[in-house]
Amino acid sequence: MPENHARAYRELRVRVTELFQESGDASARPVPATPEWTVHDLLAHFVGVSDDVVHGRMEGVASDGWTAKQVERRRDQSLEELLEEWDEHAPTFEALLTDGPPAITGQALFDASTHEHDLRHALAKPGARDSDALAFAWTWALDVRDASGAPAIRYESEIETRVAGVGEPEVTVRAPRFEFVRAMTGRRTAEEITAFEWSCEPRPELLVAAPLFHMRAESLDE
């Protein structure tokens, strides 16, 4: 599995690099899904993750402080310079994904896939909603629910039906897999999640993956 994670990340990196190369002068464009970041900041995070992991800067990993340092450290770099730095670190990062435990490599893909679609939304370039990266992100998120001891939910998508969590599922929710993943990461409003097909009274908070994510107040219209 980790070697597949590495391949999926490499494919994602190629897609994202092409998006940046095609975006022209979009550095200052805001990224609505991550409202404190611009397109430049988002690329700095992509680059910063690979750099920090390769060089062992893992204190506070995945925290706001960890990511903020990645962005600030690259404040004065151009998009071209950031892409060159990503090219420099990514092969070693991908090798680490090949050798790493699936729980960690899956989390890396979950983060990268989330931000690929944040970028696509900011640039009005939707796509790759059936990518391997998104598929692995989805599987990782459900595996985390299994491990967390959270109550079981039956997820029904166009791809598969999967029960995740502990015990017999008392809730069944049907939606496209892409919508599930975006809801898990706080990219959907309570109203949008309520509009999924529920077997009971909708409880949109059940689909948010972790306390660090919060349902949006306003729709991304993604």
N, C-alpha and C positions, 0 to 999 in steps of 0.2 A: 504493500500500500504506500509507504513513504516515497518509493521511487515514482509512483504515479502522481503523488502530490508534487514532487519536484517537476515532473513534466507539465502538470497542469499550471503550476506557477510560471514556468518558462513561457508557456503559451499565453498566459495572461499578460506577462511582461511585454511580449511582442505586441499584443493588441493595444495595451495602454500606451506603449511608446509610439505606436502609429497614431493614436488619438492625439497625443501631444504634438507630434510632428505636423499633423493636419490642422491643428487648432489656431495656428497663426499667433497673433498677439493677444492671447487669452489669459495671461498670467494673473491679471488683477480681477478676473471674473469671479464673483462669489460662487461658492458651492452650497446651494440651499440645504442639502442634506447634512452638511457639517457647517453650520452658519458662521462659525468663527474663522473659517478657512477660505482662502482663495484657491484657484486652480494651482497656482505656484506652491502654496502651502501643502496641498494634497500630494503633489509630486515630491516635495521635500520629505513628507512622511513615508511614502513608498521607498524612497532612497534611504532614508534614515533607518528604517527597520532593517534593511539588509546590511547596512554599515554597522549598526550597533550589534546585531547578532554575530556577524563575522568577527568583530573585534571584542566580543565578550562584555559589552556594556549593557548588562541585563538588570541592573538594580532598578527597581520600580517598573519592570517590564509591563507594557500595555497600559500603564497609568497615564493620566493626563499630563503629569510632569515629564514623563519619559518622552511622550510624543511632542510636547511643547519644545523640548530641547532640540529635537530633530529639526523642527521647523525653523526655530530661531537661528540655529547654527548655519542654516543655508539661506538666510534672508536675502543676501546680496548676490546669490548665484542666478544666472539666467536659466531658462528651461533647457537650453542646449547643454550647459555645464552640468545640470542635474542629471540629465539623461546619460551623459558620459560617465558620471560617477556611478549611476545605477549599473551601467554596463561593466564597470570595473568590479563591483562587489557581487553582482548577482550570480556569476558562476559558482563562487565559493558558497554563497547562501544556498543555492540550489543543491549543491553537494551535501550540505548539512541537512537539508530536507530529506535527501535520499537516505541518510543514515539515522535520522531522528525518529523518536517514538511517534506513532500516529496521533496521539492526543495533542502533541505539540505542533507537529506539521499540519494537522488539520486546522488548528487554531490560526496558524499563519495564513492558510488559504481562506479561512472565514473572514479575516480582517482584509486581506487583499481583494477578495471578491466583492465584499461590501463596498470598498472604496472604488473599485472599477466602475460599479454602477452609480455611485455618487458622482464620479467624473462624467460618465456618459450623460447623466441627467443635466449636469451643469453645462455641458457642451451641446445638448440636444442631439446626441448621437446614440440612441438606444441600440442594443444588440447584445449578443453573447449570453442570452438568457438561458440557453441550454448548454453552456460550457461545462467542461469537466470541473473547473474551479468552483463554479456555483454548486454543482452536484456534490462535490466533496465538502463544501461549506455546510450544505444542508445535512449531510450524513453526520458530520462532526457535531452540529448543534443538537441533533436528536440523540446522539450518543451521550452528550453532556447531560441531557435531561434524564436519560436512563441512570447515569451515575449519580445525579444529584439527589435522587430519592423523591423527586417531585411526582405528584399524582399523574397517572397515565392519561394520555390524550391519543386518540386515533386521528392521524392526519391522512386525508385522502386528497391526492393530487392527480394530475394527468399522467404522472410518471409511476406512482406506486401508492399503496396504502401501507402506512407504517405506524405501529403503536410505540410510543416513547414515554417512559416514566415507569412508575411502580404501581403494581396492582392492575385490576381490571379497569379498562377505560370507561369512564362515565360520560365522556364528552367526545363527540366526533365532529371534526371540522373539515370542510371541503373547500379547497381553493387551488389556484395554480401554484406550483412549487415556487416560482419566482416571488409571488405575493407572500407566501409563507416566510421566505427568507427575509424579505424586506420588512415584514411585520416584526420578525424576531429582533431585528436590529434597530427598531425605533424609527423606521422610515415610513410608517403608516399611522394615520389618525385612528382614534377609537371608533369613529364612525365608519371608516373604511374597513376595519377588521370586523366590526359588527355585521357588515354587508357580506362577509363570507357565509357559506352555508353551515349553520350550526344545528346540532341535534338537540339542543337545549337553548335556554335563554343565553344569548351571547355574553361571553365574559372576555373581552378583548385583552385584558391584562394577562391572561393565561398564556398568550402566545409570545410575549416579550421574553427574550432569552435570558436576560440577566438584569440585576438592579442598576447597572451602569447605563442601560438603555431606557429611554422614556418615549412613550407614544407622542407623536407630533401633535401640536395644537392646530396646525394648518397643513392642508394636503400639499404634497409635492406635485400633484397632477402628473405623475410619472407614467 
